[in-house]
Amino acid sequence: MSNSENVMESERMIALYIDFENIAEGAKEAKAKEFEIDLVLQRLLDKGKILVKKAYADWSRFAEYKTKLHGAAVEMQDIPRRRISGKNSADIKMVVDAMDLCYSKSHIDTFALVTGDSDFSPLVSKLRENNKYVIGIGAKGSSSDLLVSNCDEFVFYEDLLREREQAQKAKTRLPKGKKEAGAYEILIEAIKALYRENKEVLYSSLIKDTIKRKRPSFDEGFYGHSSFTKFLEDAARHDIIEIEKSPKSGTYVVTALGDKA
């Protein structure tokens, strides 16, 4: 089985590299007020652990983003202005760093490249040649068809915006006036993430692991439940999910989202 097939069946170990100028401009073209790093991080956390986070830019031009990126623990690589360093300095630095990590850290099996620039297509090819799974993320209007087709998977930034909008609309169907409503949102988010990753059997342990990866501070006890099992039972009573017990393990399996999800 290839590494690409293996990572579909297990938690991925991800390195994230951001061509910041490209995605910041792409976000504007997508009619977003600004590029939101949290949308990208949450989608990648659906897939596994993000072990490396780096962004490349002349940060004197994007100073307004520095606080949010710092808060998200993104390492900002400062590239001098073009007239000093040349047009492709950020691209070259990003390629060198990605390839260095590819050869030095074998446990990193997935590379997420946030860019739409076709200049990164050779990097994608080389990473895949070294048995790495490559996820591209970029805006539709500024993403090269060559780059999109060369990746194992490509996520358009506009789709992340649309999914967030749909999630916000769905909140109106959740039970109102309940402390648990926030927990239900987290649960629905995790289940939808697992569906996107084509997980066929949603064991309760798999769901909780996904929630903890995306929301490390999550504790069902805060919402008044003595165990995660009780939390799932409560969600089922409120028609948030449908559950049944696995005949093999005796633990709950989520079989579907309920009408209120």
Backbone torsions as a table, in degrees:
resi	resn	phi	psi	omega
1	MET	NA	134.1	-179.1
2	SER	-73.9	165.4	179.0
3	ASN	-63.2	-36.0	178.8
4	SER	-61.0	-38.5	178.4
5	GLU	-72.3	-36.9	179.9
6	ASN	-61.6	-44.8	-175.9
7	VAL	-70.2	-18.2	174.4
8	MET	-71.5	-23.0	-176.1
9	GLU	-100.1	-6.2	-176.7
10	SER	-140.7	176.8	180.0
11	GLU	-71.4	127.3	-178.6
12	ARG	-81.0	149.9	172.7
13	MET	-106.2	111.6	-164.0
14	ILE	-111.7	139.0	168.5
15	ALA	-113.6	127.1	-176.0
16	LEU	-108.7	126.1	177.7
17	TYR	-125.6	127.0	-173.9
18	ILE	-117.3	118.4	169.9
19	ASP	-83.0	88.7	-162.1
20	PHE	-67.2	-39.6	-179.1
21	GLU	-60.8	-42.1	-179.4
22	ASN	-62.3	-47.3	-175.8
23	ILE	-75.3	-31.9	177.9
24	ALA	-64.7	-42.6	177.3
25	GLU	-69.9	-37.4	178.2
26	GLY	-64.1	-37.3	178.4
27	ALA	-63.6	-38.5	177.6
28	LYS	-65.2	-40.2	177.8
29	GLU	-64.2	-28.9	177.9
30	ALA	-82.0	7.6	178.0
31	LYS	65.0	28.5	172.1
32	ALA	-91.8	148.5	-179.3
33	LYS	-63.2	-38.0	-179.8
34	GLU	-161.6	165.6	174.8
35	PHE	-73.7	130.3	-178.4
36	GLU	-111.4	108.0	-176.8
37	ILE	-63.1	-31.4	-177.3
38	ASP	-62.3	-33.6	178.6
39	LEU	-62.6	-40.9	179.0
40	VAL	-68.9	-45.5	-177.7
41	LEU	-63.2	-41.9	-179.1
42	GLN	-65.1	-37.8	177.6
43	ARG	-66.3	-40.0	179.9
44	LEU	-70.3	-32.7	177.7
45	LEU	-68.8	-18.4	170.6
46	ASP	-60.0	-30.3	-170.2
47	LYS	-97.9	-26.4	-178.2
48	GLY	168.7	-158.9	-178.1
49	LYS	-93.3	134.4	176.3
50	ILE	-94.7	110.1	-175.1
51	LEU	-95.4	-24.9	-179.4
52	VAL	-132.7	133.7	177.8
53	LYS	-137.3	112.8	-179.2
54	LYS	-134.4	141.3	177.2
55	ALA	-129.3	140.9	-173.0
56	TYR	-120.2	125.7	-179.8
57	ALA	-172.5	168.2	165.1
58	ASP	-85.7	99.7	-169.2
59	TRP	-71.3	-10.4	172.7
60	SER	-68.6	-21.3	178.3
61	ARG	-90.2	-16.3	-176.7
62	PHE	-129.5	39.1	-175.0
63	ALA	-59.7	-29.9	-177.5
64	GLU	-67.1	-15.5	-179.4
65	TYR	-93.2	-13.6	-168.6
66	LYS	-62.6	-39.6	-178.4
67	THR	-63.9	-44.9	-179.5
68	LYS	-66.4	-40.7	179.3
69	LEU	-67.2	-40.1	176.6
70	HIS	-62.0	-41.4	178.7
71	GLY	-64.6	-27.0	178.3
72	ALA	-90.7	7.8	178.6
73	ALA	61.6	34.6	175.3
74	VAL	-89.2	127.9	178.3
75	GLU	-79.9	118.9	-175.6
76	MET	-94.7	115.5	178.1
77	GLN	-91.8	115.4	-176.0
78	ASP	-86.7	123.3	179.3
79	ILE	-112.4	125.7	-178.9
80	PRO	-56.5	162.2	-178.4
81	ARG	-59.1	155.8	-173.1
82	ARG	-58.0	-38.7	-175.9
83	ARG	-67.1	-18.4	178.3
84	ILE	-93.5	-45.6	-169.3
85	SER	-102.8	-16.4	-176.0
86	GLY	98.7	154.8	-170.1
87	LYS	-58.2	-40.7	-169.6
88	ASN	-103.5	20.3	-176.5
89	SER	-60.3	-43.1	179.9
90	ALA	-64.7	-41.6	179.2
91	ASP	-60.6	-45.4	-178.1
92	ILE	-64.1	-44.5	179.7
93	LYS	-62.1	-41.7	179.9
94	MET	-64.7	-41.9	179.3
95	VAL	-64.6	-45.3	-179.4
96	VAL	-61.1	-45.6	-178.7
97	ASP	-64.6	-41.4	-179.3
98	ALA	-64.7	-43.6	-179.3
99	MET	-69.3	-35.7	176.6
100	ASP	-61.1	-44.1	179.1
101	LEU	-67.2	-38.8	179.4
102	CYS	-55.5	-42.9	-176.4
103	TYR	-84.9	-25.7	-172.9
104	SER	-97.7	-21.4	-176.4
105	LYS	-124.0	90.3	-175.0
106	SER	-68.0	-22.5	-178.7
107	HIS	-74.5	-15.0	174.1
108	ILE	-78.1	111.3	-176.4
109	ASP	-107.3	-7.7	-175.7
110	THR	-135.6	133.1	176.5
111	PHE	-116.7	125.6	175.9
112	ALA	-106.6	118.0	-178.7
113	LEU	-110.4	113.6	-179.9
114	VAL	-92.8	96.0	-178.8
115	THR	-174.1	159.5	172.6
116	GLY	-120.0	7.8	-173.5
117	ASP	-75.3	125.2	180.0
118	SER	-64.6	-18.6	179.0
119	ASP	-61.5	-19.0	-179.2
120	PHE	-89.5	-0.2	179.4
121	SER	-58.9	-42.0	176.5
122	PRO	-61.5	-35.0	176.9
123	LEU	-63.5	-44.6	178.4
124	VAL	-58.3	-45.9	-179.4
125	SER	-61.4	-42.4	-179.0
126	LYS	-67.8	-39.5	178.0
127	LEU	-63.2	-43.8	179.3
128	ARG	-67.2	-34.6	176.0
129	GLU	-61.1	-30.1	178.1
130	ASN	-93.8	21.2	172.6
131	ASN	67.4	33.7	175.3
132	LYS	-103.9	145.2	176.7
133	TYR	-88.6	129.8	-173.6
134	VAL	-117.1	124.6	176.5
135	ILE	-110.4	124.0	174.4
136	GLY	-99.9	145.8	176.4
137	ILE	-137.0	125.0	-179.3
138	GLY	-164.9	169.5	177.9
139	ALA	-80.7	145.2	-175.2
140	LYS	-60.1	-42.6	-175.2
141	GLY	-70.6	-19.8	-176.1
142	SER	-121.9	18.3	179.9
143	SER	-105.7	123.6	-180.0
144	SER	-67.0	136.5	176.4
145	ASP	-59.7	-35.4	179.5
146	LEU	-62.9	-44.3	179.1
147	LEU	-66.2	-45.1	-179.0
148	VAL	-57.0	-46.8	-176.5
149	SER	-73.2	-20.2	-176.7
150	ASN	-83.5	-22.4	-179.5
151	CYS	-77.6	156.8	172.1
152	ASP	-67.8	-30.9	-176.4
153	GLU	-154.7	139.7	177.4
154	PHE	-132.1	131.1	-179.1
155	VAL	-114.2	124.7	177.7
156	PHE	-85.9	135.5	-177.7
157	TYR	-58.9	-35.1	179.0
158	GLU	-61.2	-33.2	179.0
159	ASP	-68.7	-34.4	176.6
160	LEU	-65.7	-40.2	177.1
161	LEU	-63.8	-44.0	-179.0
162	ARG	-64.5	-42.1	180.0
163	GLU	-64.2	-36.9	177.4
164	ARG	-65.7	-39.9	179.1
165	GLU	-62.9	-41.7	178.4
166	GLN	-64.4	-39.1	179.5
167	ALA	-65.1	-37.9	179.1
168	GLN	-66.6	-37.4	177.2
169	LYS	-67.7	-36.4	-178.1
170	ALA	-66.9	-23.2	-179.5
171	LYS	-59.3	-28.8	-177.1
172	THR	-66.3	-18.1	-179.0
173	ARG	-90.2	-10.4	-179.1
174	LEU	-76.1	155.5	178.8
175	PRO	-55.6	129.5	-177.4
176	LYS	-92.0	153.9	177.0
177	GLY	74.7	13.2	-178.6
178	LYS	-113.7	137.8	176.4
179	LYS	-62.3	-29.9	-177.0
180	GLU	-69.3	-15.7	-175.6
181	ALA	-55.7	-40.8	178.3
182	GLY	-63.1	-38.6	178.8
183	ALA	-68.3	-37.2	177.8
184	TYR	-61.6	-40.7	178.8
185	GLU	-59.9	-43.5	179.2
186	ILE	-63.7	-41.9	179.7
187	LEU	-63.3	-47.0	-179.9
188	ILE	-61.6	-42.8	179.4
189	GLU	-58.7	-43.9	-179.1
190	ALA	-67.2	-41.9	-179.4
191	ILE	-65.8	-42.4	177.7
192	LYS	-62.9	-37.1	178.1
193	ALA	-62.4	-42.6	-180.0
194	LEU	-67.8	-35.9	174.9
195	TYR	-62.9	-40.5	179.1
196	ARG	-62.7	-32.0	-179.9
197	GLU	-87.4	8.9	175.2
198	ASN	62.8	32.8	174.0
199	LYS	-75.1	125.9	-172.3
200	GLU	-86.2	-38.0	-178.6
201	VAL	-117.9	115.8	-175.5
202	LEU	-97.0	82.7	176.0
203	TYR	-67.3	151.5	-178.8
204	SER	-59.3	-36.0	-179.8
205	SER	-66.6	-37.1	178.2
206	LEU	-65.7	-41.4	179.8
207	ILE	-65.4	-43.8	-179.2
208	LYS	-66.6	-39.1	177.6
209	ASP	-60.8	-39.8	178.9
210	THR	-66.2	-42.7	178.2
211	ILE	-61.7	-45.0	-177.3
212	LYS	-66.8	-31.2	178.0
213	ARG	-69.7	-39.6	-178.8
214	LYS	-83.8	-32.2	-178.9
215	ARG	-133.8	81.4	-174.5
216	PRO	-56.6	-25.4	-177.3
217	SER	-86.9	-0.1	-177.1
218	PHE	-61.7	133.9	177.2
219	ASP	-147.6	114.2	-178.2
220	GLU	-60.9	-23.4	177.7
221	GLY	-62.2	-30.8	178.1
222	PHE	-62.2	-28.7	-178.3
223	TYR	-96.7	11.3	173.3
224	GLY	89.9	18.8	-178.9
225	HIS	-114.1	135.8	-176.8
226	SER	-76.3	-17.2	179.9
227	SER	-155.8	165.7	177.7
228	PHE	-67.6	-30.8	176.6
229	THR	-60.7	-45.1	178.6
230	LYS	-63.3	-37.2	178.6
231	PHE	-62.7	-44.1	178.5
232	LEU	-65.0	-39.8	178.1
233	GLU	-61.4	-41.0	179.0
234	ASP	-65.6	-42.2	179.0
235	ALA	-63.1	-36.5	178.4
236	ALA	-67.4	-39.6	178.6
237	ARG	-62.1	-30.9	-179.4
238	HIS	-92.4	12.6	176.2
239	ASP	62.6	30.9	175.4
240	ILE	-85.0	-37.6	-179.7
241	ILE	-139.8	166.1	170.1
242	GLU	-116.1	134.3	-175.6
243	ILE	-132.0	157.9	171.0
244	GLU	-150.8	161.1	-179.2
245	LYS	-88.4	136.7	176.9
246	SER	-70.4	128.8	179.6
247	PRO	-65.5	-23.6	-178.6
248	LYS	-82.4	-50.5	-173.9
249	SER	-99.5	-20.9	-177.6
250	GLY	80.1	0.6	178.3
251	THR	-92.9	164.3	-178.2
252	TYR	-74.1	145.3	171.1
253	VAL	-123.6	131.3	175.5
254	VAL	-83.0	121.0	-176.2
255	THR	-96.7	-21.6	-179.8
256	ALA	-170.2	163.3	170.4
257	LEU	-84.3	144.3	-180.0
258	GLY	-80.4	177.3	-177.0
259	ASP	-61.8	-33.3	-177.4
260	LYS	-81.1	-2.9	177.0
261	ALA	-95.0	NA	NA
